[in-house]
Amino acid sequence: MDRKLSTSELYRVLLLLTACAAFLLRFLAANGEWVRPHLWGDSTHYMYYAYNLYKHSVFSSSPIGTPHPLADGFDSPAYPFLVSLFIRFGGDAWFKALLVSQCLLGTLTVVVSAILARRIFGHAAAIGVALVIAFWPHLVVISAWVLTETLFGTLLITGLWMSVRLTERGGKIAAMGTGFVWGLAALTNPVASLMPALLAVPIGRLRGWRLAALMVIAGSLFPAAWAIRNHDLPTAASSTGRALMNFVQGSWPEYHRAIHIGRTPQEAIIADLINQQVGVTVDHPTAGLAQIGQRLAGAPARYLQWYLLQKPYLLWDWRIRVGAGGPDGIEVAPLSHSPYRFIPLLGLSLDVYRTLNPLVFVLALLGIFWAAWRWSTHTPALVFAAITAVYATVVYSVLQAEPRYSIPYRPLEVLLACAGVAMLREMVRAIWHSKQSKQPYSPQ
């Protein structure tokens, strides 16, 4: 007998189709890199780490071919370790397998984002959120490069989903599993290190402080072990050195222009000053931070605007600064075959996304205010998304703000923008009902 699909069944079918479209788009972007992969900046370091793990069982950024690579902890280990597994077990096709796995991870991010959105807004809005994330250009093309953003984005959204599940039901095993996922996220990007502690407060209030504490402890095991391993490393070769470097670079509003090819002589001088200050701060943190403090104190109004207004918006801006950027502003390194350049409909969608990006930012900001204003009546998914987005914005505004760094958080921005739309709709509805109630009664 023919029967109509239920709402849940229709939701599953549409989500499956959206996931297939998401994978196909990411596959099209990554396919051109199989023949001639582009290694640039961080991706070169990750390849060095992965090769040295495979060849020498040492986490080192020494160039390939170094007989005795020196151990360091400048970058985080999870992603290079994953790449080393593909090198070891993937045979001649290891690089293709790595990029396909990143396409699958990006697709999983779309699906989990839809699951979170369904908890907040219902089935229809969840499919809308999934479609927006599936076609978001930055999220599509990032799978084509040897970079951490795809893996971190999946771990981030999965950690949020497991945290939400923990508030609904679950015991000690679920709390430990949630903590372990956050620990893996922290080993991929140290920014996630404080996420278990931040989410422990609402989780503790909803499910009990023992479960929250267990999640925090489990989430701290991997980062603590990594910190112990790096304890005796010099500052310049550790994650502390990288944080200091990013802090110095991020304190200069001129930084992104100064590092570009084709910079002016004046910008080249500024680049030299930045590098000198990075060296001083890494070698002598007290002296370096004092220099930065003097520079900031010399123009307080300028730097207050820089840190409080410009850097938060810069993080969520469109055009990638540290990288190729490309004609579309979304490329970390030049793509051999960008689907946005050979498929007209995708090129049109990119123009739409780029035009609406400032509006999405404003709507997401409204969504954060809405989650804070009515946090007790909202589902944990929206509150957790708001906490994570605000935390990431604060961290990158203190260190270095760059649109590439917001790529793993873009699904949260879409969720919060959807909340912003819901807030505006609720306000319009309240104003409408208020006007209706004030109309004088006129008997027929």
Backbone torsions as a table, in degrees:
resi	resn	phi	psi	omega
1	MET	NA	138.8	174.7
2	ASP	-74.8	139.1	176.9
3	ARG	-145.2	154.9	178.6
4	LYS	-76.5	146.2	175.9
5	LEU	-69.9	138.9	174.5
6	SER	-71.9	167.3	179.4
7	THR	-58.4	-42.9	-179.2
8	SER	-65.4	-41.4	-179.9
9	GLU	-67.3	-41.8	177.9
10	LEU	-63.1	-39.7	177.5
11	TYR	-59.7	-44.8	-179.0
12	ARG	-65.0	-40.5	179.8
13	VAL	-64.5	-46.5	-179.7
14	LEU	-65.7	-37.9	178.6
15	LEU	-66.4	-38.4	176.8
16	LEU	-62.8	-43.7	178.9
17	LEU	-64.5	-39.6	178.3
18	THR	-65.1	-40.5	178.3
19	ALA	-63.5	-40.1	177.9
20	CYS	-63.5	-42.3	178.1
21	ALA	-64.0	-40.1	179.5
22	ALA	-62.1	-44.2	179.4
23	PHE	-65.5	-42.2	-178.8
24	LEU	-61.6	-43.1	179.3
25	LEU	-61.8	-45.7	-179.0
26	ARG	-67.1	-36.2	177.2
27	PHE	-64.9	-40.5	178.2
28	LEU	-62.6	-39.0	179.5
29	ALA	-69.7	-39.6	-175.6
30	ALA	-80.9	-24.7	-173.9
31	ASN	-58.1	-38.2	-178.5
32	GLY	-70.5	-16.5	-178.5
33	GLU	-89.4	-6.4	-178.7
34	TRP	-64.2	-41.1	-174.8
35	VAL	-74.7	-45.1	-177.3
36	ARG	-137.6	84.7	-177.6
37	PRO	-66.2	144.2	176.7
38	HIS	-98.2	118.8	174.7
39	LEU	-106.5	126.1	-174.2
40	TRP	-146.7	132.9	172.0
41	GLY	53.9	-115.5	-177.5
42	ASP	-61.0	-36.8	-178.2
43	SER	-63.3	-34.6	176.0
44	THR	-64.3	-43.0	177.9
45	HIS	-61.2	-42.9	-178.8
46	TYR	-63.6	-36.2	177.3
47	MET	-67.3	-39.4	176.2
48	TYR	-61.2	-47.3	178.4
49	TYR	-58.2	-47.8	-176.4
50	ALA	-63.4	-43.2	-179.4
51	TYR	-65.6	-42.1	-179.7
52	ASN	-68.4	-32.0	172.9
53	LEU	-65.3	-42.6	-179.6
54	TYR	-68.2	-44.4	-172.1
55	LYS	-87.8	-38.5	-172.2
56	HIS	-120.5	-3.0	-176.7
57	SER	56.3	37.2	179.6
58	VAL	-129.5	133.5	175.7
59	PHE	-84.5	100.6	-172.4
60	SER	-147.3	142.8	176.4
61	SER	-96.4	15.8	175.5
62	SER	-62.9	141.2	-177.5
63	PRO	-56.9	152.5	178.5
64	ILE	-59.3	133.6	-178.3
65	GLY	101.3	-8.8	176.8
66	THR	-65.8	124.3	-175.2
67	PRO	-61.5	-42.3	-177.4
68	HIS	-130.6	81.1	-177.2
69	PRO	-64.1	141.4	179.5
70	LEU	-90.1	133.6	-179.7
71	ALA	-67.6	143.6	173.5
72	ASP	-147.9	174.6	179.4
73	GLY	-136.6	31.6	-176.1
74	PHE	-64.6	-42.5	177.5
75	ASP	-105.4	168.9	-180.0
76	SER	-84.6	151.9	-166.8
77	PRO	-90.2	-19.7	-168.2
78	ALA	-62.7	-49.0	-176.5
79	TYR	-67.3	-47.2	175.6
80	PRO	-58.0	-35.9	177.3
81	PHE	-62.9	-41.4	177.3
82	LEU	-61.6	-44.5	179.3
83	VAL	-62.3	-39.5	-179.9
84	SER	-63.4	-33.0	177.1
85	LEU	-65.2	-39.5	177.3
86	PHE	-66.6	-39.1	177.6
87	ILE	-62.4	-41.4	-175.4
88	ARG	-72.4	-41.9	-171.0
89	PHE	-110.9	-5.3	-174.4
90	GLY	-90.3	-6.0	-179.5
91	GLY	63.3	-149.5	-178.3
92	ASP	-68.1	-21.1	-176.4
93	ALA	-98.8	21.6	-173.2
94	TRP	-63.1	-36.4	-176.9
95	PHE	-70.5	-40.3	175.6
96	LYS	-61.3	-43.3	-179.9
97	ALA	-62.9	-36.7	178.4
98	LEU	-63.7	-47.4	-178.6
99	LEU	-67.0	-37.5	176.7
100	VAL	-63.6	-39.9	178.5
101	SER	-63.6	-34.8	177.8
102	GLN	-70.2	-34.7	174.0
103	CYS	-62.6	-39.4	178.0
104	LEU	-67.8	-39.7	177.8
105	LEU	-63.4	-42.1	177.2
106	GLY	-62.3	-38.1	176.7
107	THR	-66.0	-40.5	177.6
108	LEU	-61.5	-36.5	176.7
109	THR	-60.0	-40.8	178.0
110	VAL	-62.0	-45.4	-176.8
111	VAL	-65.5	-46.7	-178.6
112	VAL	-66.3	-36.4	176.1
113	SER	-60.4	-40.7	178.0
114	ALA	-65.0	-37.8	178.8
115	ILE	-63.5	-41.6	176.5
116	LEU	-65.6	-42.9	-179.1
117	ALA	-63.6	-35.5	179.4
118	ARG	-63.6	-34.7	178.5
119	ARG	-67.0	-27.5	-176.4
120	ILE	-92.8	-46.6	-166.8
121	PHE	-116.4	-14.9	-176.2
122	GLY	103.9	-179.6	-171.1
123	HIS	-66.6	-48.2	-173.9
124	ALA	-62.9	-47.4	180.0
125	ALA	-65.1	-33.0	179.7
126	ALA	-62.6	-40.3	177.2
127	ILE	-66.8	-39.0	176.8
128	GLY	-61.5	-44.2	177.4
129	VAL	-61.7	-44.0	-180.0
130	ALA	-60.9	-41.2	-180.0
131	LEU	-65.0	-43.7	179.7
132	VAL	-61.5	-43.8	-179.3
133	ILE	-70.3	-38.9	-178.9
134	ALA	-60.4	-36.2	-175.6
135	PHE	-101.3	1.5	-179.2
136	TRP	-63.6	119.6	-170.1
137	PRO	-56.9	-43.4	-179.8
138	HIS	-59.7	-41.6	-179.0
139	LEU	-70.3	-26.8	178.9
140	VAL	-73.3	-50.9	-170.4
141	VAL	-82.0	-18.6	-176.2
142	ILE	-64.3	-22.4	179.1
143	SER	-68.6	-12.5	-174.9
144	ALA	-83.7	-5.8	-174.1
145	TRP	-123.0	157.6	178.0
146	VAL	-82.2	79.1	-177.6
147	LEU	-138.9	160.1	-172.6
148	THR	-79.9	-15.6	-167.9
149	GLU	-59.3	-38.8	-178.2
150	THR	-66.1	-50.1	178.9
151	LEU	-61.5	-45.2	-178.1
152	PHE	-64.6	-40.0	178.8
153	GLY	-60.2	-41.2	178.8
154	THR	-67.1	-44.6	178.6
155	LEU	-63.8	-38.1	-179.7
156	LEU	-63.2	-51.1	-177.2
157	ILE	-69.9	-32.9	177.0
158	THR	-68.4	-41.1	176.8
159	GLY	-61.0	-39.9	177.4
160	LEU	-65.2	-44.4	179.6
161	TRP	-62.2	-44.2	179.1
162	MET	-66.0	-34.0	176.5
163	SER	-65.9	-40.5	176.4
164	VAL	-64.5	-44.1	177.3
165	ARG	-59.4	-35.8	-179.9
166	LEU	-65.2	-32.1	177.8
167	THR	-74.5	-21.0	-178.1
168	GLU	-88.3	-47.3	176.1
169	ARG	-165.4	163.1	-179.1
170	GLY	130.8	152.6	-177.7
171	GLY	-120.4	-145.1	-173.9
172	LYS	-64.8	-40.5	-179.5
173	ILE	-63.3	-43.3	178.7
174	ALA	-63.7	-39.1	179.2
175	ALA	-65.3	-42.0	178.9
176	MET	-66.9	-41.1	178.3
177	GLY	-62.3	-40.9	177.2
178	THR	-62.3	-43.5	178.1
179	GLY	-62.1	-40.9	-179.9
180	PHE	-63.6	-38.9	177.9
181	VAL	-63.7	-42.3	176.7
182	TRP	-64.6	-35.0	177.0
183	GLY	-64.0	-41.7	176.2
184	LEU	-64.3	-38.4	176.9
185	ALA	-62.1	-39.5	179.5
186	ALA	-68.0	-31.9	176.4
187	LEU	-76.0	-13.9	174.8
188	THR	-91.1	-40.7	177.9
189	ASN	-146.1	115.6	-175.3
190	PRO	-60.3	-16.1	178.8
191	VAL	-58.3	-28.9	-178.3
192	ALA	-78.1	-1.7	-173.8
193	SER	-59.2	-35.8	-176.2
194	LEU	-91.3	-1.9	-176.8
195	MET	-60.6	-44.6	178.1
196	PRO	-58.2	-39.6	179.7
197	ALA	-67.2	-38.7	179.6
198	LEU	-66.8	-41.4	-178.4
199	LEU	-80.5	-13.8	-179.1
200	ALA	-63.8	-30.8	-178.0
201	VAL	-64.9	-56.6	177.4
202	PRO	-65.5	-35.1	178.7
203	ILE	-65.4	-40.7	178.5
204	GLY	-62.4	-38.7	-179.9
205	ARG	-70.6	-32.3	-176.5
206	LEU	-88.8	-36.0	-172.3
207	ARG	-123.3	-3.7	179.9
208	GLY	110.2	145.5	-174.3
209	TRP	-74.7	-23.6	179.1
210	ARG	-66.2	-44.8	178.0
211	LEU	-64.1	-40.7	179.5
212	ALA	-63.0	-43.3	179.5
213	ALA	-64.7	-38.8	179.3
214	LEU	-63.9	-39.4	177.5
215	MET	-63.6	-43.3	-179.7
216	VAL	-63.4	-43.9	-179.7
217	ILE	-62.9	-46.8	179.4
218	ALA	-63.4	-37.1	179.7
219	GLY	-71.7	-16.1	-178.7
220	SER	-93.7	-11.9	-173.2
221	LEU	-63.9	-52.2	-178.3
222	PHE	-63.5	-49.8	178.4
223	PRO	-61.8	-35.6	179.4
224	ALA	-66.5	-42.6	178.1
225	ALA	-62.2	-39.9	178.9
226	TRP	-67.0	-38.7	178.7
227	ALA	-65.0	-39.0	177.5
228	ILE	-64.2	-41.8	178.8
229	ARG	-60.3	-35.8	-175.3
230	ASN	-90.7	3.0	-170.2
231	HIS	-58.0	-40.6	-174.5
232	ASP	-92.6	3.3	179.8
233	LEU	-76.2	146.9	174.4
234	PRO	-63.0	154.2	-175.7
235	THR	-56.4	-41.2	-176.7
236	ALA	-64.2	-22.9	-178.3
237	ALA	-103.4	13.7	-175.3
238	SER	-119.1	171.8	177.1
239	SER	-65.3	-27.7	175.4
240	THR	-62.1	-42.7	177.4
241	GLY	-61.9	-38.9	178.8
242	ARG	-67.1	-41.2	178.8
243	ALA	-62.5	-42.3	177.9
244	LEU	-63.9	-40.6	177.9
245	MET	-60.6	-47.0	-179.8
246	ASN	-64.6	-35.6	179.4
247	PHE	-65.3	-43.5	179.0
248	VAL	-64.3	-49.4	-179.3
249	GLN	-59.6	-40.9	-178.7
250	GLY	-71.7	-13.1	179.1
251	SER	-83.9	-5.8	179.8
252	TRP	-106.7	112.0	175.8
253	PRO	-61.0	-21.9	-177.4
254	GLU	-86.9	-0.5	-169.5
255	TYR	-57.2	-50.7	-173.9
256	HIS	-64.2	-35.9	177.0
257	ARG	-72.8	-32.6	-175.9
258	ALA	-70.7	-24.4	-177.3
259	ILE	-95.9	-3.5	-178.0
260	HIS	-73.5	146.3	169.5
261	ILE	-66.7	137.1	-177.1
262	GLY	87.6	15.4	179.2
263	ARG	-66.2	158.6	178.2
264	THR	-78.0	162.1	176.6
265	PRO	-55.6	-37.7	178.7
266	GLN	-64.7	-40.1	178.7
267	GLU	-69.0	-32.4	176.3
268	ALA	-65.6	-37.6	176.7
269	ILE	-63.6	-42.1	178.4
270	ILE	-63.5	-39.6	177.9
271	ALA	-60.0	-40.6	177.4
272	ASP	-64.3	-40.5	178.2
273	LEU	-63.1	-40.7	179.2
274	ILE	-63.8	-45.5	-180.0
275	ASN	-63.0	-39.6	177.4
276	GLN	-63.4	-40.8	-179.0
277	GLN	-70.2	-33.9	174.5
278	VAL	-61.2	-46.5	179.9
279	GLY	-60.3	-44.5	179.9
280	VAL	-64.2	-43.4	-176.2
281	THR	-68.3	-38.9	178.7
282	VAL	-68.9	-41.1	-178.6
283	ASP	-78.2	-36.5	-177.7
284	HIS	-137.6	80.9	-173.1
285	PRO	-53.6	-41.7	-177.7
286	THR	-62.3	-46.4	179.9
287	ALA	-66.3	-41.7	-179.3
288	GLY	-65.4	-44.0	179.4
289	LEU	-66.3	-32.2	176.4
290	ALA	-65.1	-40.3	176.6
291	GLN	-61.2	-44.2	179.6
292	ILE	-63.4	-42.5	179.1
293	GLY	-60.3	-39.9	178.1
294	GLN	-65.4	-40.9	179.9
295	ARG	-65.6	-42.7	179.8
296	LEU	-66.8	-38.7	-179.7
297	ALA	-68.3	-22.4	-180.0
298	GLY	-72.8	-20.8	178.5
299	ALA	-143.6	68.3	-173.1
300	PRO	-60.7	-40.5	-178.2
301	ALA	-63.9	-42.2	-179.2
302	ARG	-63.0	-44.5	-174.9
303	TYR	-78.8	-26.5	172.1
304	LEU	-64.2	-43.5	176.5
305	GLN	-63.6	-39.3	-179.8
306	TRP	-61.8	-47.7	-175.1
307	TYR	-80.4	-35.0	-173.6
308	LEU	-91.2	-26.2	-176.3
309	LEU	-119.4	-55.0	-171.8
310	GLN	-70.1	-44.8	-177.2
311	LYS	-67.3	-42.5	175.9
312	PRO	-58.7	-40.6	178.6
313	TYR	-71.7	-37.4	179.5
314	LEU	-58.6	-38.7	-179.9
315	LEU	-57.9	-39.1	-175.8
316	TRP	-100.9	11.7	178.5
317	ASP	-70.6	178.4	-173.5
318	TRP	-90.2	-55.1	-167.6
319	ARG	-78.5	124.8	177.4
320	ILE	-69.6	127.4	-178.3
321	ARG	-91.8	-46.6	-177.2
322	VAL	-88.9	86.0	-177.5
323	GLY	155.0	-169.2	-177.4
324	ALA	-69.7	-35.1	-176.6
325	GLY	73.7	-56.5	179.1
326	GLY	71.8	175.8	-179.5
327	PRO	-64.7	-21.6	-178.6
328	ASP	-97.9	-9.0	179.3
329	GLY	78.8	10.5	-173.4
330	ILE	-116.0	1.3	-171.9
331	GLU	-100.0	126.4	172.9
332	VAL	-76.2	-41.7	172.2
333	ALA	-132.1	158.4	-177.4
334	PRO	-60.1	128.9	176.8
335	LEU	-85.6	134.0	179.1
336	SER	-65.3	-43.6	-177.7
337	HIS	-138.8	81.5	177.9
338	SER	-72.3	124.1	178.9
339	PRO	-63.0	-18.4	179.8
340	TYR	-78.0	-7.8	178.3
341	ARG	-107.6	-19.7	-179.9
342	PHE	-113.8	-0.5	173.4
343	ILE	-119.6	106.2	-173.5
344	PRO	-54.9	-40.2	-177.7
345	LEU	-63.6	-38.3	177.5
346	LEU	-68.9	-37.6	176.1
347	GLY	-60.7	-39.3	176.8
348	LEU	-65.2	-42.0	179.4
349	SER	-63.1	-36.3	177.9
350	LEU	-63.1	-42.0	178.2
351	ASP	-61.3	-38.3	178.7
352	VAL	-65.7	-46.6	179.2
353	TYR	-60.1	-45.2	-177.6
354	ARG	-63.7	-39.6	180.0
355	THR	-67.9	-39.4	-175.2
356	LEU	-87.2	-5.4	-175.8
357	ASN	-56.2	-44.1	176.9
358	PRO	-61.9	-36.5	178.6
359	LEU	-65.9	-40.4	177.3
360	VAL	-60.9	-40.1	178.1
361	PHE	-60.8	-46.0	-179.3
362	VAL	-65.3	-43.6	178.6
363	LEU	-63.3	-39.0	177.3
364	ALA	-63.8	-37.8	176.9
365	LEU	-62.5	-42.0	175.5
366	LEU	-62.6	-39.1	178.4
367	GLY	-62.7	-36.5	176.8
368	ILE	-65.6	-43.9	178.1
369	PHE	-61.8	-40.0	-179.7
370	TRP	-65.5	-42.5	178.6
371	ALA	-63.9	-37.0	179.2
372	ALA	-73.4	-36.0	-176.6
373	TRP	-69.8	-39.6	-176.6
374	ARG	-123.9	43.7	-173.7
375	TRP	-63.2	-30.8	-176.9
376	SER	-73.0	-21.1	-179.1
377	THR	-102.2	-7.5	179.5
378	HIS	-88.5	159.2	174.2
379	THR	-70.0	152.9	179.0
380	PRO	-57.0	-28.4	-177.1
381	ALA	-59.0	-44.2	-179.3
382	LEU	-70.1	-42.2	179.6
383	VAL	-63.2	-43.4	-179.7
384	PHE	-65.4	-39.9	177.9
385	ALA	-62.4	-41.6	179.6
386	ALA	-65.7	-43.9	178.8
387	ILE	-59.2	-45.7	-177.1
388	THR	-65.9	-43.9	-178.8
389	ALA	-64.9	-42.8	179.7
390	VAL	-65.9	-44.4	179.6
391	TYR	-59.7	-47.8	-179.7
392	ALA	-61.9	-40.8	179.9
393	THR	-63.1	-41.6	179.0
394	VAL	-64.4	-46.2	-177.7
395	VAL	-61.7	-49.1	-177.3
396	TYR	-72.1	-25.7	175.7
397	SER	-71.5	-30.4	175.9
398	VAL	-75.5	-40.9	-177.5
399	LEU	-89.6	-101.2	-179.5
400	GLN	-132.9	123.2	179.4
401	ALA	-95.1	129.2	-176.5
402	GLU	-158.0	131.1	-176.5
403	PRO	-54.1	-28.5	177.4
404	ARG	-60.9	-35.1	-177.0
405	TYR	-71.0	-18.6	179.8
406	SER	-87.0	-6.4	-175.6
407	ILE	-56.7	-46.2	179.0
408	PRO	-63.8	-20.7	-177.1
409	TYR	-96.4	-2.1	-178.2
410	ARG	-58.6	-39.4	175.9
411	PRO	-57.5	-35.3	177.5
412	LEU	-67.9	-37.9	177.6
413	GLU	-61.5	-40.4	178.8
414	VAL	-65.9	-43.4	177.3
415	LEU	-58.3	-46.5	-178.5
416	LEU	-69.4	-34.6	176.3
417	ALA	-64.2	-38.8	176.2
418	CYS	-62.6	-38.5	175.4
419	ALA	-64.8	-37.0	176.3
420	GLY	-61.9	-40.5	176.2
421	VAL	-63.0	-42.6	178.4
422	ALA	-62.0	-37.7	178.1
423	MET	-63.9	-46.2	179.0
424	LEU	-62.8	-40.7	178.8
425	ARG	-62.9	-40.2	178.8
426	GLU	-66.0	-39.3	178.5
427	MET	-65.1	-44.1	178.5
428	VAL	-62.0	-41.7	179.9
429	ARG	-64.0	-40.8	179.1
430	ALA	-65.0	-41.1	178.2
431	ILE	-64.9	-40.7	179.9
432	TRP	-63.0	-46.4	179.8
433	HIS	-65.0	-34.6	178.7
434	SER	-64.8	-42.1	178.7
435	LYS	-66.8	-38.7	179.9
436	GLN	-63.7	-39.3	-178.2
437	SER	-71.5	-22.1	-179.7
438	LYS	-87.4	-8.6	178.5
439	GLN	-67.6	135.1	-179.6
440	PRO	-66.0	147.1	179.6
441	TYR	-75.1	129.4	-179.8
442	SER	-125.0	104.2	-178.7
443	PRO	-66.8	142.8	179.1
444	GLN	-82.5	NA	NA
